[in-house]
Amino acid sequence: MRNNDLSTFLDPYIDQFILSCRFGDYVSDQVVAPVRETCAQALGAAFKYMHPSLVHETLYILLQMQHRPEWEIRHGSLLGIKYLVAVRQEMLRDLLGYVLPACKAGLEDPDDDVRAVAADALIPAAAAIVALDGQTLHSIVMLLWDILLDLDDLSPSTSSVMNLLAEIYSQEEMIPIMFGATSKDKQDFDLNEVVHSDDVGEGRDSQENPYTLSMLAPRLWPFMRHSITSVRHSAIRTLERLLEAVYKRNISEPSCGSFWPSFILGDTLRIVFQNLLLESNEEILQCSDRVWRLLVQCPVNDLEAAAGLFMSSWIELATTPYGSQLDAAKMFWPVAPPRKSHYKAAAKMRAVMLENESSGNIVTYTRVVTASALGIFASKLPEGSVKYVIDPLWNALSSLSGVQRQVASMVLISWFKEIKSKELPGSPGVLPVFPDHLKQWLLDLLACSDPTFPTKDSLLPYAELSRTYTKMRNEASQLLRAVEASGVLYARIVMEMNPLDRHIVDDIESLKQRLLTTSGYLKCVQSNLHVTVSALVAAAVVWMSELPARLNPIILPLMASIKREQEEILQQKAAEALAELISHCIARKPGPNDKLIKNMCSLTCMDPCETPQAAIISSMEMIDDQDFLTFGSSTGKQKSKIHMLAGGEDRSRVEGFISRRGSELALRHLCEKFGASLFDKLPKIWDCLTEVLIPANSYDDKEITQAIESVKDPQILINNIQVVRSIAPMLDETLKPKLLSLLPCIFKCVCHTHVAVRLAASRCITSMARSMIVNVMAAVIENAIPMLGDMTSVHTRQGSGMLISLLVQGLGVELVPYAPLLVVPLLRCMSDCDHSVRQSVTRSFASLVPLLPLARGLPPPAGLSEGLSRNAEDAQFLEQLLDNSHIDDYKLCTELKVTLRR
């Protein structure tokens, strides 16, 4: 298309759509203008192929639209400029002189949506802006910082402005500019007081240094707890970019002292901690955690001062009970510095809800995140400052509150874990010196195995349960008074069953049932709380690396958490501590490792939704009825139900799911910890994997068949297969070939006479294929395809059909290279005499056919022999199936002198 034609084509877009469209949809914090946006995108696509002269002509039209009084037109013109800047980066040097004044005017526009798109338009040009001369860059950066002073809670441009600031400060060229500025801003602001001053001028001094972080960074504080999620994310992201920039400078020039101003370090730590405490958005939490980790790299003296001032308050805030208000006196309420004659006392953060309204899951996650952050902070303190952490931790551990004990234990876990993560091989890290009374208190807490009496030398329960205990005592007193009031009359009423006095018996029975309900609830909640507290205390003792002579008080709480802890994030703590304990006990003789590993492997088989039960599953019809061939769905359903057991819910299923999840978490941590040396350091794991299954490299095919047939109880075989399935995705890559030696034995189980064994083997091979697809699928093509055509055994055909059905569901598009090799054998089996075989292969065929076009032109899959990967007859059939133009014409033996209608 020539430039003249392109210009003629674009005129209607600019004139009709951008100029005349007024439609805007306010479904979010910023206006959504679908017509203007779509038109601008089309314009951007055209910009990519325009001649530079036509680009300048179109830009001139867009710039003229900036002078129109209608905000929609100014908004539309900046949308066009945004896409121009994004697609023509090579022209940016020539365009910036025209674009920059327009965007600066847009940033000062009275309409907030115009300001937002003006900021968005400059984001792709951030590198070019930083390369400008000092005065121009100064004016732009100062304008952006000043805009933050004028925004309110309803300003949609807030996030866009901060995103642009973050992009500018993240440029490498910005670092020397920030530290090379010689002008120093001496003005100080007290961020915790509202400034009322009439002496503040209409604008700031033009020589004000826009890179003085101690004066500018606090302008972000009021937006950290903004009501709009995108604004909160932009605020913490901007702070992260600032910190990264100054931290890189500190790494390259270590002599330059503290990379973050000491004047605002305390406030920065407080505001980020409150983000960790109050935020529910996962992305913002992760960003806040990264910011916290950068802040704790500041000089030790600054961290020590912050610990002395705030550590106690932080721990108290983190231990706030669920449903209670946070202590407002311990919160940080920043105030934005004044701008012009307006008093922008940014009490925006006071609007944050201090009530803990989140769900139980979010509250638990918040406690873990905040406790981990405090532990990381504590690991940076020198030994002389440990008291700032030890004293509030001792108060929390010695209290009757289970929540406070949990948080204190998690702080200790994070503290010691962070120190150990910095250890170099052969040189253990220096652990802090802990008071003996604190270590002994942790062991005393572990010695209290009865949930009713969780504190040594005390008869008091957990503080969280005091109200429930009071309620139970009141109900018991009411029941006692009712029985005493009836006296002998009650016994006579029960014996004679006089209808006139029946109401007395009903009242007493009602009081009795109420008391039993309360006591049952109390027992359940008390037991769960004690499991959580004891497991975290035990984990803290493990990470302190000072194990007592008797390990039972540590092992029992950790295993109880593996079996019963409902919160996955807390179960993760116990699983990691258990793996750490096993690593400490490798050289211990006699040691607990073999028994612990055996118990963990047994727990992986406790979930009836994942481990088929041979006593229950006895036919293919039962598998079809209960939808056992749906790969991975039962796990998701159980996860959603774990916190809300209905009356008719089978509790054993949920308990089995929790046990399996906990044991798999522990096995995962063992695999990560020991890596390639797992089977050498912990040979019991390989023993559990080969309890019944035998490796092919040690036995021939006949011996494998005999070993499978010699197992009389099919559940033993199923459990062994389930252990292989659980550990397969977690193993180090160097150990997977050894695990693959069990694959021939598992394929024999696919042909087993018991349907539950066939199901377990098919699920196991599918799980192995997801982490070792080349090797496993080569074995599937070599073994399962011939099994589909074995007319001597219906069990073999059922098992192979079941396996391929699960593979199709479990692998999805990863199965594309193998689809041509599976479709034709499945098609042959669609007329099988067995209904279950026909049903499974038909479903698989229907799922594979849409993948065939994606496989055209792909090379044969790796790992297959020449004979298996290339079959000319099947290839021709598939080509004709996909494209009927490849079907050869059929020649009739006689000539028909007719014309066929088309």
N, C-alpha and C positions, 0 to 999 in steps of 0.2 A: 504494500500500500504506500503510495507517495505521500509526502508531507501535506500537500494540499488536500488530498482525499482524507487524510487522518484528521486534519483541522476541521474539515466539513463534518466528519463523523463525530468529533468531540463537542462541537458547538451545542447541539441539543442537550448533551449531558450537563454542560456548564450552565446554560441558560435556563432550561426547563426544570431540571432536578435540583441542582444546588441553589439556584436563585429563588425558585418559587416554592419549593417544598417546605412546609412548616410542621410536618408531622414529627412528633417526638413521644416516646413511650417512657414513662418514669417507673419502670418495674424494679429498679435497683437504685443505688446511691447516685449514679450518674445517668444522664439522659441517654436513651437509646434511640437513635435516629436511623431507622433501617434504610430509608430511601437515600438520605444523604450519605450514609456509610457505604452502601452498595455502589452508589455513583462514584464516590471517592476511590473505592477499590478498583472499579473499572478504569478510572482515570489513571490510577497507579499502574495498572497493567499496561496501559497505553504509553505512559511515561517511559517505560523500560525500553521501548523501541523508537522513541521520538528522536529526531535530530535535535542537537542542542539549541539551535535557534528557535525551534518550535516549543521546546521546553521553556525557554525564556518568555516567549509570547504567552504561553498558557499561565506561567507564573505571574506575569504582569496582570492578567485578568483576575487571578485569585487575590492578588494584593489589592486591586481596586475594590474588591468586595469587602475588604476590611474596613472601609469607610462607610459602609451602609449602617443605618440606625437599627435594623432588625438583627437581633442577636442570632437568630437561626442562620442568617446568611453569613455572618462572621464565623459562626461555628462550622458551617459547611466549607468555607474557604480554608480554614485551618485544617480540616480533615484532608482536603486535597493536598495541602502543603506537607502534612504528615507523611502521606504515601509517597510524595515526590522525594522527600529527604531519605525515606527508607530505601527506595529502589534505585536512585541515581547517586550513590555514594561517590562515584568517581568525579561528579560535577560539584561536589559539596563545597570545594574551595571557592568556586565562582558564585554559587548560589547563596552561600552563607551571608554575604553582605546584604542581600535582599530579604532572606528568610528571617534572619535574627531580629531586625527591628520589628517585623510583623509579629513574631512570636513574643517579643518583649511587650509589645502593645497588647497582645492577647493575654499575657500574664497579668496585666493591670486592668483588664476588662472588668466592668461592673458585674457581668454575668459569670457565675461560677463554672458553668459547663464550658464556656469559652476558655476560661483559664485552664481548665483540666486538659482540653485537647491541645492547647498551646504548649503546655508542659510535655504532653505525650509526643508532640511533633519534634521536640528538641532531643528526645532520648537517643535516637539513632545518630545524632550529631554530637554526642557528648565528647568524643575524642577530638573532634575538630574545634569544639568550643574551648577545651583545655589548651589547645595549641595557639589560641588567639593571644594578642598582646595583653599585658598585665591589667591595664585599666579596663578593657572590655570584659575580660574574665571577672575582674573585681565587681563590676556593675551587675553582671548576670548572677553571680553567686550570691551577692549581697541582696539582690532583689528576691531571690528564692527564699533565703533565710527570713527576710522581712515579711514575705507573704505568710509565713507560718504564724506570725504574730496576729494577723488579721482574720484568720480562719476560725470558724466556729464548728460546733458539732454537726451541723447540717451541710457543711461545705463539701461537695463531691470532688473538688479539685485537690483536696488535701493529699490523698495518696499519690496522685500524679506528680505533684510538686516534690514530694519526698522521694519518689522513684527517680526523678531527674537529678536531684541532689545526690542520691546514692550512686547513680551512674557516673556523674562527674567525679565524685571522690574516689571511685573505684579505678579510675584511669591511672596507669603507671606514671604518666607525666605529671600527675597532680601532686605526687609525694614531695618532690623537691620544691614545688611551688609553695606547699603548705609550710614547709620548714625553712624555706629561704626568705620568707617575708620578714622584713626588719621592723616594720611598724608594730608596736605593741599596744594593745588596748588595755588601759589601766582601769577601766570602769568595772566595778564588782556588783553583782546582784545577789541578794539573799533570796534563795529559791523557796524558802519556807515562809516568806512574809509577802504580803501584798504591798506593792510599791505605789504610794500615792504621791505623785509629784507633778507640779505644774511647770517644772523647769525643763521637762523633756521637750525637745524641739520637734518641729514637724518632720524632720528626717535626721538620720544619723550622719555623723561627720563623714564626708566623702573619703577621708583617709583612714576610716575604721578598717582594721585588718579582718577580712572575711574568713580567715583561716584560724582564728584564735578559738580553739575547741572549747576551752573552759567557758567562753561566753556564748557560743552558738549551739553547742550540743544540747544544753538544757532546754532549748526551744522544742526539742522533740518529746520531752517528758509528758506534757499534757495529752499527747496523742497515743501514748503507749496503751492506755485503757479506753480508747475511743470506742464508741458504740458500734462503729462499722468495722467489720473484720478486715477488709482490705486496707483501711487506714492503719490499724494496729500492725498489720504485717509490713506495710511500707515504713512505719516508724522504726520498728526493730531491725528491719533490713538496712535502713539508712545508717543506724547506729553500728551495725555489723560492718558495713563498708568503711565507715570512718575508722573503726578499730583496726580493721585489716590493713588499711593504708598506713596508719601510724605504727602498727606492729611490724610491718615489712621494713619500715625505715629503722626501727629499733634492731631488727635482726641484722641488717646490712651495716649499721653503725652502732654497735653495742655501747659505745661510750656516751651516747647522747642522753643517758638517764632514763627517767620514767617516760614511757611512750604515751601515757594517758595522764592528763592533768590531775595532780593529787588533789587539787581544790574541789574537783567534782567526782572523784572516784567513789567516795562513800555514797553519794546520791545515785550514781550510775549503778552501783551494786544493788542498792535498795530498789530502784525502779525495775531492774531486770529480775530480781528475786520476786517482786510482786507479779511480774509477768508469769513466772513459773508457778506462782501460787494461784493465780486467778484465771489463767488462760485455759481454754478447752480446745482450741484449734491446734491440730497436730503440727501443722507447718510452722505456725508461730512459736509453738513450744520448742521445736527443734532449733529454730533460729535463735531463740532466747538462750537455749543451752550452749550453742556455739559462742554467743556473745559472752556468756558467763565464763566459759573456758578461756576466752581471750583476756577478760578482765583479771582473772587470777594469775596472769603472767606478769602483772605489775610488780614493782619492787616490794620486797617483804615488809619493809617499814610501813608502807601505805596499807598493805593488807592487814598488818598487825593492828594498826589504829582502827580500821574498819571492824575487825573482829571484836575488839574491846567495846566498841560502841553498839554494835548491832547483832552479834551472834546470838545472844540470849533471846532477843526479840524475835529473830528469825525462827529459832527452834520453837518458841511458844506459838508463833503463827502457824507453823507447819503441823503442830500437834492439836490444832483446833478440832474438837469433836464434830462429827458429821451432823449437820442441822443447826449448829451453833453459829453465832455471829463472830466474825473476825474482830480482834481488838483494834478499833480505829486509832487508838493512841499510839500503836506500834506501826501503823502504816505511814507511808510517805506521800504527802499531798503537795506536789510541786505547783509552783505559781509561775506562769510565763512572765518574762520581763515586759514592761510597758512599751507600747508602740504609739508614736505620735501623741495625741491628746486623749486617746482612748485608754481606759484602765482595764487591760485584758488580764484580770486576775483569773488565771486558768484553773478554776476549781472544777474543771471538767472531770477530773478523776474522782471527785467527791460523788459523782453520780454512779460510780461503780457499786454494784450490789455487794454488800459485805456478807449477806446471808449466804450460807453454803447451800445453793439450790441445785447443784449438780447431782447427777445420779451417783450411786455408790461406787460404780466402776471409775468414774471420772475422779472422785475424791481420792480413791486408792491410788490411782495413777499420779495425781498431783502430789500426794505424800511421798511416793517413790521418787519422783523427779526432784522435788525440793530437797529431800534428804540426800539424794545423790549429789546435788549441787553443793550442799553444805559440807559433805565429806570431801569433795574435790577441793573446796576452799580450805578446809582444815589441813589437807595434805601439803599445802604450800606454806604453812606457818612454821616458824622456827620453834625449837623445843621450848624456849622460854615463854612462848605465847600459847602453848597447848592448854593452859589453864582457862583461857577464854572459851574453849570448846568443852573441856572436861567438866567444868562446874555445871553448866546447864544440862549436859548429858547425864550427869549424876543425878540431878534433880528429877529429870524425866524418868530415868531407870528406877529410881527409888520411890517413885510415886505409885499410887494404886491404879493409875490409868493405863489400860492396855494400849491405847493409841500412842501415848507418850513413849511407852517402852518400844513399840514398833518403830517409831520415827527415830528414836535414839539409836536403836540397833542398826537401822539402815544407814544412819550417818557413819557409824563405826565401820560397817561393811564397805561403804564407798570410800571411806578414808584409807583403810588398809589396802583395799583393792587397787586404789590409785597409786599408792606407794609401790606395791608389788608390780604394777604394770610398767613402772619406770626402771625396774631392776635389769641390770645387764647380766648376761650369762656368766656364772661363776662368781658374781659379786652381788650378794643380796642387798636389797635396799635397807636403809636405816629406819627401823620402825620407831615410833615415838614411845617414850617411857611412860607407861600407864601406872596409875596408883594401884597398889596391891588390893586395896579394899574394893575398887571397881571391878577388877578381874574376879575376885572372890564372889562379889555380888552377882555377877553374870552366872557363875556356876551354881550359886544358891538358887537363883531363879530357875535354872534347868532342873534342879533337884525337886522342885515343886511340881510333881507330875499330875496332881489332882486339880482339875480345873476349878473346883469349888474353893480351894485355898491356894491361890497363885503366888502368895508372898510368904517368905520364910518368917516364922514366928508371928504370924498374923492370921486372924480368923476372918478378915474382911475380904469380900470379893472384889472383882474389878470395878473401878468407879463407874464405868459405862453401864453396869448392870444394877446399880444401887436402886434405881427407880423400879425396875422389874422385881427386885427382891422385896421392896416395900409393898408393891402391889400384891405379891404372892402372900406376904405375911398378913396383909389386910384381908385377903380372901380366905386364908386359913382361919383367921380369927372369926370372920363371919360364919364360916361353917361350924366352928366349934361352939359359938354362941347359939346357933340354930339347933344343934344336936342337944346341947345342955338345956335349952328352953323346952324342948319336947320331952326330955328325960325318959322315964319308963314308958310314956305314952308312945314314943317313936317305935319301940320294940313291939308294943301291942298293935299299933297300926299296921306294921309290916306283916305281923302274923295273921291278924284278922282281916286285913285289906278292906277296911270300912270305907266305902265310897265317900262318905261325908268328910272323912279326915285325910283323904288322898292328897289334897293340896299341900299338906305338911311334908309328905314324902317327896312330892315333886319339887318343892322349894329346896329341900336338902339335897336332892339329887342334882338340881341345877347348880347349886353352890359347889358341889363336889366336882362336877364336870368342868366348871370354870377354873377351879383350882388346878385340876389335872392339866388343862390346856395351858395355863400360865406356866406351870412347872415344866411341862414338856418343852415349851418354847424357850424357857430360860436355860434348860439343860442343853438344848441344841445350840443356841447362840453362845453360851458360855464355853462349850466345847470347841466351837469353831474359832472363837476369839483366842482361846488358849493355844490351839494348834498354831495359829498365825504368830502369836507373840513368842512362843517357845521356839518355833523354827527360826525366826529372825534372830533371837538371842543366840541360838546354837550356831547360826551362820556367822554371827559376829565373832564368836569364840574361835571358829575355824579360821577365819581370815586373820585373826590376831596371831595365828601360828603358835600358840602355846597350848597344846592339847594336854588334857589331864591323863592320868594313868588309865582311868576307866572311861571308855568312849561311849558306853551305852546312853548316858544322859544327853549326849550330843546327837548320836545316831537316831535314837527313837523320835525326837521331835522333827528331824529332817525327813525321816521316812513317813511320819504321820502327815507332813505337808505334801509329800509326793503323792500320797494316797487320797488326801481329803481336802486340800486347799482349793477353794473354788475360784479365787482370783488368780488368773494365769501369771500376772506380773509378779505376784508374791511367790507363787510356786516356782517361778523362774529363779528367784533368789535362793530358795532351798535347793533346787537342782544344781545350781552352780556351786553352792557351798558343798554339796555332797560330792561333786566331782573333785573339788579342791581337797576334801577330806580323804578321798580315795588316793589322790596323788601323794598325800603326806604319809599314807599307811602302806605304800608299796614295799618298803623295807622292814615293815613291822612284822615280827614273828612272835606268836601267832597274830595274824591280822584279820580284819573284818572284810577285806575286799571281796573274796570269793563269795561269801554269803550275801553281801550287798548287791553284787552284780547278778547273782542268781535271782534275788528278789526283784530287782529291776526288770529283768527279762520276763519273769513271771507276770509282773504287773502290766507289761505291754499286751498281754493276752486277756486282760480283764474286761475289755470293752466288747460286749456282744454285738454291737453294730459293726465293728471292724474285724473281729475274730469270729468266724462261723462256729456255731455250736452244733457238734455232731449229733447230740441227743435231740435237737429240735429240728434242724434242717435235714429232712430225710428224702426229699424228692425234688425234681425239677419244677413241678407245679408250685411248690412252696416258694422256691426262689423267684418265680415269675410273679406270684401273688404279692410277696413282700418287697418286690423291687430291689433285690439284692444286686442286680446287675447294673445299677446306677452308680458309677464310680465316684467316690468322694462326697456324695450328697449327705450321707448320714452324719458325717463329722460336722458339717456346717449346721445341720439342724440341732445337733446336741449342743453346739456352742451357743446357739441362741436361746436354748432352754435351760441352760445350766443354773441361771439365777432365779428361775421362776418355776419351781416344781408344782405342777397342778395336782389336784387330789388324785386323779387317775393315773398320774405319771408313774412309770415303773422306775422306782428310785435306784434300783440296782444298775440300770442302764447309765444313769447319770454318774453314779459312783464309779462304774467301770470306765467311763469316758475320762473322768478326772484322773484316775489311777494311770490309765494309758498315757494321757497327756504329760503327767508328771514324770513318768519313767522315760518317755521319749525325750523330754527336755534334759533329763540327767544324762542319757546316752549321748545326746547331741553335744553336751559340754565335755563329756569324756573324749569324744571323737575330735573335737576342736583342740582340746588340751594336749592330747598325746599324738595326734596326727598319724604319721606313718609308723610310729612305734606302738600303736594301740595294742595289737595282738601280742607283741613282745612283752610289754609292761603288764598287760592284763590278759593273760592267756585264757582266763575263765570266760571271756566274751566269745572267743572262738569255740570253746567247749560248748557253750550254750547254742551257738549257731549250728554245730554239728552233733547235737545230742541224738538226733535220728537221721538227719540228712548226712550224706557222705560225699566228699569231694570226688569229682570224676578223674582227677589226675592220679588218684591212688587206687581206684577200683575200675573194673570193666563194666560194661553195660549189664551183663547178667547178674553180677554181684549187687549192682545198684537196685535192680528189680527185686532181687531176693531180700535186700535190706528193707525196702518199702513194704513188701508183702509180709515181712515178719512182725511188723508193728500191729498188734491186735487192737489197740485202742486208737481209733482215728483221731481223737482229740489231741493225743500226744503229738501226732504228726502235724496237725493243724497249728498247734501252739509253736512248734519249731519253725514252721513256715512263717508265722506271724512275726517272730523275732527277726528273721531275715528281712522281712518286708519293712519292719520299723527302722532297722539300722542301715539299710542299703543307701538311702539318700544322704546319709550323714558321713559316710566313710571317706577317708582321705583317698585321693585319686590313685595313689600307689597301692592301696589295699583292695581296690575294686576288682582287679584280675583274680585275686584269691577268692573273693566272694563269688565271682562268676564260675568258679569251679563247682559250685553247688547247683548251677543251672540245669545240667542234665538230670539230676535227681529230682528237681522241682518239676521238670517236664514230665517225668514219670508219674508225678502226683496229679498232673492234669488229666491223666488217663485212669485215675483211681476209681474203684467201684463205688466209693462213697461220695455223694454229691457235695458234701461240705468240704471235703479235702480238695476236690476239683475247684471249687469256688475260691478257697484260700490260696491255692497254687496260682490260679489265674490272676487274682489281685496282687500277689507277690511279684509275679513277672511284670505286670503293668507298672508297679511302683519302681521296679528295677529299671524298666525301659525309660522312665522319665529322667533318670540320671545317667544311664549308660545306653543310650538309644542305639548306637551303631552295633555294639556287640550283642545286645539283647535281641534287637530286631533281626539280626543275621541268624540267631538261633531260632527265632520264631519262624522265619521263612523256611529254614531247613527242617524244623521239627513239626510245627503246627500245621503247615499246609498239607503235608502228606497225611497227617492224622485226620484231616477233614474227609479224606476219601477212604478211610479204613472201614470197610463194610463188615468186618468181622467183629467189631466192638462198638456198640452204641455209646458206651461210656466215653470212649476215645473221641468220637465225633462230637458228643455233647461238651466235653471239656475243651476241645479246640475251638468250637463255636463260641463258648463262653469267654475264652481267652481273647479271641479277636474282637468280640463285642466290647470287652473292657478296654482293650488297647485303642480302639477307635474313639471311645469316649475320653480316655485318659490322655492321649497324645494329641488329638485334634489335628491342627494343620501341620504339626511335626511329622505326621504320617504321610504327607504328600509324596515324597519320593518312593514310598513303598506301596502306594495305592494301586498302581498298575499290576503289581505282583500279587495283590490280594483279591482284586475284583473278580477275575475269571474263576479261580477256585471257589469263591463264595457263590458265584452264579451256578456252578455245577451242583452245589449242595442245596440249592433252593427247592429241589424236588426230593429231598431226603424223606425216607419213610417215617422218621421220628419228628413229631410236632415241635418239640423244643429246639431241635437242631434247625429246622426250617425257620422258626421264629427268630432265633439269634442271628443266623446268617443273613436273613432278609433285612433286619434292622441295620446290620453292619454294611451290607451292600448299599442300602439307601443313603447311608452317611458317607460312604466312600466315593460314590459317583460324582458328587459336586467337586471333589478334590482332583478328579482326573484332568480337567483342563489346566489346572495349575501345574500338573506334572509333565505336561508336554514340553519337550525340549530339554528336560533335566537329564544329567548324566545318571547312569545306574548308581544305586546307593553303594556306599563304601562297605567293605566287609563281606560282600557276597561273592560266591564263586561265579565263574563265567556262565555255567549252565543254569544257575538259579536266577541270575540277573537279566539274561537275554533269552527270550522265547519268541521266535519270529511269528509263529502262528497266533499266540496270544496278543502280540503287539499289533498285528494286522486287524484282529477282531476288535480291539479297543479303538483303533483308528477309525474303523467303520462305525463303531458305536457312537463315537463323538461327532463324526462328520459323514453323513450318508452319501456325500459326493464320492467317497472312496469305495463305495460298494460297486462291484463289477456288474455290468449288464448281464441279464440272464437271456441266453439265446434259445428261442423256441425252435422246436424241430420242424414246424410247418410255418409257412408264410401267411400272415393275416393281412388281407387287402382292405384294411380299414384304417381310419385316422382316429387315434385316441383323443378324447377330449382332455384338455389339461385343466 
